[in-house]
Amino acid sequence: MKDYHTHHPSPNGGYLCAVTRADWERIASTPGMTPCFGIHPWHAADADPAELAFDLDDWLTRHPHAGVGESGLDASPKHSSTLETQRILLHIHLGAAFRHDRIIHLHGVRAWSELLDILREREHNRTLPRVLLHAWNGPHELAREFLRLGALFSVGLRELSHSAAAERYARIPEGRLFPETDDHPENWARTVALLGLLRNGLTS
């Protein structure tokens, strides 16, 4: 089983996601991993939208198996001042993912509902790419709507250790929920084990 969202090389393989533009060269040359090119919403203030649009098209053309990300929206107090810029960058990432037929890894903090609205609009306009919602921690009502749009979900030890984990994840169908380590590769074995226990109904 591969790691569906990480920022560190893994012996299991998986999706190695960029955080800043400076990461792209490193992740593109990491063996055994699928690189994902993007700029994290935490770094939206440092990005030039026109440059990002050009670079994404160029790098995705040169790397035909790469994905897009990490992108998304973060409306927490620490990052809410850049929300408008985050939205601009998100649409650039989504557009590139759609044009190149790649999966996009989305981050959502206090913003899952807005992300859902954006994806619904893209579905309506027939410009919706394949989507993976990283560190998913939303309610089942939202999960059901994202599932209808074809989304995949990834979760790590932090999400699986939450008191609401069994209720939150047990109803996501097989083949739509996957393990991730994000910034904590040392959690891989525990994450896979806990996800397996949840799937088998053995968590309390």
TIKE-971460 format. One record per residue (C-alpha): residue number from 1; residue in one letter; chain; y negated, z negated, x negated. Coordinates in steps of 0.05 Angstrom, whole numbers, always signed. Layout:
<sites>
[NUM A A [Y Z X]]
...
</sites>
This chain:
<sites>
[1 M A [+0 +0 +0]]
[2 K A [-68 +19 -28]]
[3 D A [-134 -19 -28]]
[4 Y A [-177 +12 +27]]
[5 H A [-244 -14 +0]]
[6 T A [-258 -41 -69]]
[7 H A [-311 -39 -123]]
[8 H A [-260 -50 -179]]
[9 P A [-202 -8 -205]]
[10 S A [-135 -29 -175]]
[11 P A [-64 -17 -200]]
[12 N A [-47 -2 -127]]
[13 G A [-97 +54 -123]]
[14 G A [-145 +62 -65]]
[15 Y A [-218 +76 -49]]
[16 L A [-266 +57 -105]]
[17 C A [-335 +52 -74]]
[18 A A [-403 +58 -107]]
[19 V A [-459 +8 -96]]
[20 T A [-515 +43 -134]]
[21 R A [-526 +114 -158]]
[22 A A [-512 +89 -229]]
[23 D A [-439 +74 -208]]
[24 W A [-421 +146 -193]]
[25 E A [-403 +169 -263]]
[26 R A [-359 +108 -274]]
[27 I A [-320 +113 -209]]
[28 A A [-311 +188 -215]]
[29 S A [-275 +178 -281]]
[30 T A [-231 +119 -261]]
[31 P A [-158 +142 -260]]
[32 G A [-114 +128 -200]]
[33 M A [-171 +115 -152]]
[34 T A [-206 +156 -99]]
[35 P A [-281 +153 -115]]
[36 C A [-331 +144 -59]]
[37 F A [-403 +163 -74]]
[38 G A [-461 +129 -40]]
[39 I A [-516 +77 -42]]
[40 H A [-504 +9 -11]]
[41 P A [-556 -13 +41]]
[42 W A [-574 -72 -3]]
[43 H A [-604 -21 -52]]
[44 A A [-639 +23 -1]]
[45 A A [-708 +6 -29]]
[46 D A [-689 +37 -96]]
[47 A A [-664 +103 -69]]
[48 D A [-700 +169 -61]]
[49 P A [-673 +202 +4]]
[50 A A [-684 +274 -19]]
[51 E A [-651 +260 -86]]
[52 L A [-592 +225 -52]]
[53 A A [-581 +284 -4]]
[54 F A [-580 +334 -62]]
[55 D A [-535 +290 -106]]
[56 L A [-485 +275 -51]]
[57 D A [-474 +349 -35]]
[58 D A [-468 +365 -109]]
[59 W A [-419 +309 -126]]
[60 L A [-376 +319 -64]]
[61 T A [-371 +393 -80]]
[62 R A [-349 +377 -151]]
[63 H A [-300 +323 -129]]
[64 P A [-262 +352 -69]]
[65 H A [-219 +290 -59]]
[66 A A [-276 +239 -60]]
[67 G A [-302 +199 -2]]
[68 V A [-372 +174 +17]]
[69 G A [-398 +104 +11]]
[70 E A [-412 +50 +11]]
[71 S A [-466 +61 +64]]
[72 G A [-485 +26 +129]]
[73 L A [-536 -22 +157]]
[74 D A [-552 -94 +139]]
[75 A A [-599 -130 +187]]
[76 S A [-592 -199 +155]]
[77 P A [-659 -232 +139]]
[78 K A [-651 -217 +65]]
[79 H A [-647 -142 +77]]
[80 S A [-679 -129 +145]]
[81 S A [-745 -107 +113]]
[82 T A [-712 -43 +90]]
[83 L A [-677 -26 +155]]
[84 E A [-716 +37 +168]]
[85 T A [-700 +63 +99]]
[86 Q A [-627 +42 +109]]
[87 R A [-624 +84 +172]]
[88 I A [-651 +145 +136]]
[89 L A [-600 +137 +80]]
[90 L A [-544 +125 +130]]
[91 H A [-557 +191 +164]]
[92 I A [-557 +226 +97]]
[93 H A [-489 +195 +80]]
[94 L A [-461 +212 +149]]
[95 G A [-486 +283 +146]]
[96 A A [-454 +294 +78]]
[97 A A [-388 +263 +100]]
[98 F A [-386 +309 +160]]
[99 R A [-405 +373 +123]]
[100 H A [-353 +360 +68]]
[101 D A [-300 +331 +116]]
[102 R A [-295 +264 +79]]
[103 I A [-284 +193 +102]]
[104 I A [-345 +147 +99]]
[105 H A [-342 +72 +86]]
[106 L A [-391 +33 +128]]
[107 H A [-420 -36 +118]]
[108 G A [-448 -72 +179]]
[109 V A [-482 -140 +179]]
[110 R A [-514 -159 +246]]
[111 A A [-514 -84 +259]]
[112 W A [-446 -63 +288]]
[113 S A [-477 -47 +356]]
[114 E A [-530 -2 +325]]
[115 L A [-477 +31 +282]]
[116 L A [-436 +44 +345]]
[117 D A [-495 +77 +379]]
[118 I A [-508 +121 +319]]
[119 L A [-435 +143 +316]]
[120 R A [-433 +156 +391]]
[121 E A [-494 +201 +384]]
[122 R A [-460 +239 +328]]
[123 E A [-397 +247 +369]]
[124 H A [-440 +275 +425]]
[125 N A [-471 +324 +376]]
[126 R A [-403 +340 +345]]
[127 T A [-426 +316 +277]]
[128 L A [-382 +253 +271]]
[129 P A [-344 +246 +205]]
[130 R A [-282 +203 +194]]
[131 V A [-304 +131 +190]]
[132 L A [-277 +67 +159]]
[133 L A [-311 +2 +178]]
[134 H A [-306 -44 +118]]
[135 A A [-301 -120 +125]]
[136 W A [-295 -112 +200]]
[137 N A [-312 -177 +236]]
[138 G A [-336 -155 +305]]
[139 P A [-308 -172 +374]]
[140 H A [-252 -134 +407]]
[141 E A [-299 -102 +457]]
[142 L A [-335 -67 +400]]
[143 A A [-270 -52 +363]]
[144 R A [-244 -17 +424]]
[145 E A [-305 +29 +425]]
[146 F A [-300 +44 +351]]
[147 L A [-225 +59 +360]]
[148 R A [-243 +109 +414]]
[149 L A [-286 +145 +362]]
[150 G A [-227 +148 +314]]
[151 A A [-250 +93 +266]]
[152 L A [-207 +57 +216]]
[153 F A [-219 -15 +196]]
[154 S A [-209 -53 +131]]
[155 V A [-208 -128 +121]]
[156 G A [-203 -176 +63]]
[157 L A [-183 -248 +52]]
[158 R A [-250 -274 +78]]
[159 E A [-242 -239 +145]]
[160 L A [-168 -255 +152]]
[161 S A [-180 -329 +137]]
[162 H A [-230 -336 +195]]
[163 S A [-209 -379 +253]]
[164 A A [-216 -319 +300]]
[165 A A [-174 -272 +257]]
[166 A A [-112 -270 +301]]
[167 E A [-153 -254 +363]]
[168 R A [-198 -206 +325]]
[169 Y A [-145 -163 +291]]
[170 A A [-79 -169 +329]]
[171 R A [-100 -118 +381]]
[172 I A [-121 -64 +330]]
[173 P A [-64 -14 +331]]
[174 E A [-16 -3 +273]]
[175 G A [-44 +49 +226]]
[176 R A [-117 +32 +241]]
[177 L A [-125 -34 +203]]
[178 F A [-117 -38 +127]]
[179 P A [-126 -88 +70]]
[180 E A [-185 -88 +23]]
[181 T A [-208 -131 -35]]
[182 D A [-282 -112 -39]]
[183 D A [-308 -152 -98]]
[184 H A [-247 -196 -106]]
[185 P A [-187 -159 -135]]
[186 E A [-153 -225 -149]]
[187 N A [-143 -233 -74]]
[188 W A [-99 -172 -65]]
[189 A A [-31 -206 -58]]
[190 R A [-57 -260 -11]]
[191 T A [-94 -209 +31]]
[192 V A [-33 -165 +41]]
[193 A A [+11 -225 +56]]
[194 L A [-37 -254 +107]]
[195 L A [-47 -187 +141]]
[196 G A [+29 -180 +146]]
[197 L A [+35 -250 +176]]
[198 L A [-18 -233 +227]]
[199 R A [+16 -168 +245]]
[200 N A [+82 -206 +256]]
[201 G A [+48 -258 +300]]
[202 L A [+62 -315 +251]]
[203 T A [-9 -340 +242]]
[204 S A [-35 -398 +284]]
</sites>
